[in-house]
Amino acid sequence: MATKTKTPGTLKLKWIRSFIGCTRDMRQTIRGLGFRRMQQVIECADTPETRGMIAKVHHLVEIQG
């Protein structure tokens, strides 16, 4: 199995906690980041906008190395 390497300027994020009980804007932020289901790992651009979205839902996602 080939190993996927992280490209420069991107972040790997994993959705680790459910957003049940969270506010609507937090749910929209999770969806806006590109998550569709729990335990999903996505790769997104490392921009100030993305960092702000991550800061808003930092307790629901995990940045992977």
C-alpha distances in whole Angstrom, upper triangle without the diagonal:
4,6,9,13,16,18,22,24,22,22,19,21,21,24,25,28,30,33,35,38,37,40,39,38,35,34,34,33,29,29,30,27,25,24,25,24,24,20,19,17,19,19,23,25,27,30,33,33,30,31,34,32,30,33,35,32,31,32,29,26,24,23,20,19
4,6,9,13,15,19,21,19,19,17,20,20,23,25,28,30,32,35,38,37,39,38,37,34,33,33,31,28,28,29,26,24,23,24,24,24,21,19,17,17,17,20,22,24,28,31,31,28,29,32,30,28,32,33,31,30,31,29,25,23,22,18,17
4,6,10,12,16,18,16,16,14,17,17,21,22,26,28,30,33,36,35,36,36,35,32,31,31,29,26,26,27,23,22,22,23,22,22,19,17,14,15,14,18,20,21,25,28,28,25,26,29,28,25,28,30,28,27,28,26,22,20,18,15,14
4,7,9,13,15,13,13,11,14,15,19,20,24,26,28,31,34,32,34,33,32,29,28,28,26,23,24,23,20,19,19,20,21,20,17,15,12,12,11,14,16,18,21,24,25,21,22,26,24,22,26,28,26,24,26,24,20,18,16,13,12
4,6,9,12,11,11,10,14,16,19,21,25,27,29,32,35,33,34,33,32,29,29,28,26,23,24,23,20,19,20,22,22,22,19,17,13,13,11,13,14,15,19,22,23,20,21,24,23,21,24,27,25,23,25,24,20,18,15,12,10
4,7,9,7,8,8,11,14,17,20,23,25,27,30,32,30,31,31,29,26,26,26,23,21,22,21,17,17,18,21,21,21,18,16,12,11,8,10,11,12,15,18,19,16,17,21,20,18,21,23,22,20,23,21,18,15,12,10,9
4,6,6,8,10,13,16,20,22,26,28,28,32,34,32,32,32,29,27,27,26,23,22,22,21,18,18,19,22,23,23,21,18,15,12,9,10,9,10,14,17,18,16,17,20,20,19,22,24,23,22,25,24,20,18,15,13,12
4,6,9,11,14,18,21,24,27,29,29,33,35,32,32,32,29,27,28,27,23,23,23,21,18,19,21,24,25,25,23,21,17,15,11,11,9,9,12,15,17,15,15,19,19,18,20,23,23,22,25,24,20,18,15,14,12
4,7,10,13,17,20,22,25,27,27,31,32,29,30,29,26,24,25,24,20,20,21,19,16,17,19,22,24,24,22,20,16,14,10,9,6,5,8,11,13,11,12,16,16,15,18,20,20,19,23,22,19,17,14,14,13
4,7,10,13,16,19,22,24,24,28,29,27,27,26,24,22,22,21,18,17,18,16,13,14,15,19,20,20,19,16,13,10,6,5,4,5,8,12,13,10,11,14,14,13,16,18,18,17,20,19,15,14,11,11,11
4,6,10,13,15,18,20,21,25,26,24,24,24,22,19,20,19,16,15,16,15,11,13,14,17,18,17,16,14,10,8,5,5,6,6,9,12,13,9,9,13,13,10,13,16,15,14,16,15,12,10,7,8,8
4,7,10,13,16,18,19,23,25,23,24,24,22,19,19,19,16,14,15,15,11,12,12,15,15,14,12,10,7,6,4,7,9,9,13,15,15,12,12,15,14,11,14,17,15,13,16,14,10,8,6,5,7
4,7,9,12,14,15,19,21,19,20,20,19,16,16,16,13,11,13,13,9,10,9,12,12,11,10,8,5,5,6,8,11,11,14,15,15,11,11,14,12,9,12,14,11,10,12,10,7,6,5,6,9
4,6,9,12,13,17,19,18,20,20,19,15,15,16,14,11,13,14,11,11,9,11,10,8,6,6,4,7,9,11,14,15,17,19,18,14,14,16,14,11,14,15,12,11,11,9,6,5,6,7,11
4,6,8,10,13,16,14,16,17,16,13,12,14,12,8,11,13,10,10,7,9,8,5,5,6,7,9,12,13,16,17,19,19,18,15,15,16,13,11,13,13,10,10,10,6,4,6,9,11,14
4,7,10,12,15,14,17,18,18,14,14,16,14,11,14,16,14,14,11,12,10,6,6,8,9,12,15,16,19,20,22,22,21,17,17,18,15,13,15,15,11,10,9,6,5,7,10,11,15
4,7,9,11,11,14,15,16,12,12,15,14,11,14,16,15,15,12,13,10,7,8,11,13,15,18,19,22,22,23,23,22,19,18,18,16,13,15,14,10,10,8,5,7,9,13,15,18
4,5,8,9,12,13,14,11,10,13,13,10,12,15,15,15,12,12,9,7,10,12,14,16,19,20,23,23,24,24,22,20,20,19,16,15,16,14,11,12,10,7,9,12,16,18,22
4,6,5,8,9,10,8,6,10,10,8,11,13,14,14,12,12,11,10,12,14,16,17,20,20,23,23,23,23,21,18,19,18,14,14,15,12,9,12,10,7,10,14,17,19,23
4,6,9,10,12,10,9,12,14,12,13,16,17,17,15,14,13,12,15,17,19,20,23,24,26,27,27,27,24,22,22,21,18,17,18,15,13,15,13,11,14,17,21,23,27
4,7,9,12,10,10,13,14,14,15,18,19,20,17,17,16,15,18,20,22,23,26,25,28,28,28,27,24,23,23,21,18,18,18,15,13,15,13,12,15,19,22,25,28
4,7,8,6,7,10,11,11,13,15,16,17,16,16,16,15,17,19,20,21,23,23,25,25,24,23,21,19,19,17,15,15,15,11,10,12,11,10,13,17,20,23,26
4,6,5,7,9,10,11,13,14,16,18,16,17,18,17,20,21,22,22,24,23,25,25,24,22,20,19,19,16,14,15,15,11,11,14,13,12,15,19,22,25,28
4,5,5,6,9,10,11,12,14,16,15,16,17,17,20,20,22,21,23,22,24,24,23,22,19,18,19,17,14,15,16,12,12,15,15,14,16,20,22,25,29
4,5,5,6,9,10,10,12,14,14,16,17,18,20,20,21,20,21,19,21,21,20,18,15,15,16,13,10,13,13,9,10,14,14,13,15,19,20,24,27
4,5,5,6,9,10,11,13,12,14,15,15,17,17,18,17,19,18,19,19,19,17,15,14,14,12,9,10,11,7,6,10,11,9,11,15,17,20,24
4,5,5,6,8,10,11,10,11,12,12,15,15,17,16,19,18,20,20,20,20,16,15,16,15,11,12,14,10,9,12,13,10,12,16,18,21,24
4,5,5,6,9,10,10,11,13,15,17,16,17,16,18,16,18,19,18,18,14,13,15,13,10,12,14,11,10,14,15,13,14,17,19,22,25
4,5,5,6,9,9,12,13,14,16,15,15,14,15,13,15,16,15,14,11,10,11,10,6,8,10,8,7,11,13,11,11,14,15,19,22
4,5,5,7,6,8,10,10,12,11,12,11,13,12,15,16,16,16,13,11,13,12,8,9,11,9,7,10,11,9,9,12,14,16,20
4,5,5,5,7,9,11,14,12,13,12,14,13,15,17,17,18,14,12,15,14,11,12,15,13,11,14,15,12,12,15,16,19,22
4,5,7,10,13,14,16,14,14,12,13,11,13,14,14,14,11,10,12,12,8,11,13,12,11,14,16,14,13,16,16,19,21
4,6,9,12,13,14,11,11,9,9,8,10,12,12,13,10,8,10,11,7,8,12,11,10,12,14,12,10,13,13,15,18
4,7,10,12,13,10,10,7,9,8,11,14,15,16,14,11,14,15,11,12,15,15,13,15,17,14,12,14,14,16,19
4,6,8,9,7,8,7,10,11,14,16,17,19,16,13,15,16,12,12,16,15,12,14,15,11,10,12,13,15,18
4,7,9,7,10,10,13,14,17,20,21,22,20,17,19,19,16,16,19,18,15,17,17,13,13,15,17,18,21
4,7,6,9,11,14,16,19,21,23,24,22,19,20,21,17,16,19,18,15,17,16,12,12,14,16,17,20
4,5,9,11,15,16,20,21,23,24,22,19,20,21,17,16,18,17,14,15,14,10,10,12,14,15,19
4,6,10,13,16,19,20,23,24,23,19,20,21,18,16,19,18,15,15,14,11,9,10,12,12,16
4,6,10,13,16,18,20,22,21,17,18,20,17,15,18,18,15,15,15,12,10,11,12,12,15
4,7,10,14,15,18,20,19,15,16,18,16,14,17,18,15,15,16,13,10,9,9,9,12
4,6,10,12,15,17,16,12,14,16,14,13,16,17,15,15,16,14,11,11,10,10,12
4,7,9,12,15,15,11,13,16,14,13,16,18,16,16,18,16,12,12,10,10,11
4,6,9,12,11,8,10,13,11,11,14,16,15,15,18,16,13,13,11,12,13
4,6,9,9,7,9,12,12,12,15,16,17,16,20,18,15,15,13,14,14
4,7,8,6,7,10,11,10,13,15,16,15,18,18,15,14,11,13,13
4,5,5,6,9,10,11,12,14,16,16,19,19,17,17,14,16,17
4,5,5,6,9,10,10,12,15,15,18,19,17,17,15,18,19
4,5,5,6,9,10,11,13,14,18,17,16,17,15,18,20
4,5,5,6,9,10,11,12,15,15,13,13,12,15,16
4,5,5,6,9,10,10,14,14,12,12,11,14,15
4,5,5,6,9,10,13,14,13,14,13,17,19
4,5,5,7,8,12,11,10,13,12,16,18
4,5,5,5,9,9,7,9,9,13,15
4,6,5,9,10,9,11,11,15,17
4,6,8,9,10,12,13,17,20
4,5,5,7,10,11,15,18
4,5,5,7,9,13,15
4,6,8,11,14,17
4,7,10,13,17
4,7,10,13
4,6,10
4,7
4
